[in-house]
Amino acid sequence: MEGSGSQRAPGGTPKGPAGGKPRCSFCGRASNETSAIVGGPEAWLKICNGCVYGARAARSDGPGKPRSCSFCGRKPKEVQWIYGGSMVAICDGCTQRSLDEMLI
């Protein structure tokens, strides 16, 4: 993607073209490709409604072994479950908060 103006967040998560729409850190969908997108504590960290519902359905059966929640920093022993991989992950509490924010 060199020269395309795309930016990458820590871990290589696509941010979209410079000045473009925010993208989900989990699936890469742009905000105009999903119903809702919620930001995390870092500017690059976002989750779309599809990934929130996917995380709730899969729970800890995600694609990897997350070390901590990317949104709140809690470790697996501090929460019921964490969905995601080594680059980006979300816990049960942050999944619920994201869903609540999307429904407001």
HELIX and SHEET records of a PDB file:
HELIX    1   1 PRO A   10  GLY A   12  5                                   3    
HELIX    2   2 SER A   31  GLU A   33  5                                   3    
HELIX    3   3 ASN A   49  ALA A   58  1                                  10    
HELIX    4   4 PRO A   76  GLU A   78  5                                   3    
HELIX    5   5 ASP A   92  LEU A  103  1                                  12    
SHEET    1   A 2 SER A   6  ARG A   8  0                                        
SHEET    2   A 2 PRO A  14  PRO A  17 -1                                        
SHEET    1   B 2 ILE A  37  GLY A  39  0                                        
SHEET    2   B 2 LYS A  46  CYS A  48 -1                                        
SHEET    1   C 2 ILE A  82  GLY A  84  0                                        
SHEET    2   C 2 ALA A  89  CYS A  91 -1                                        
END                                                                             
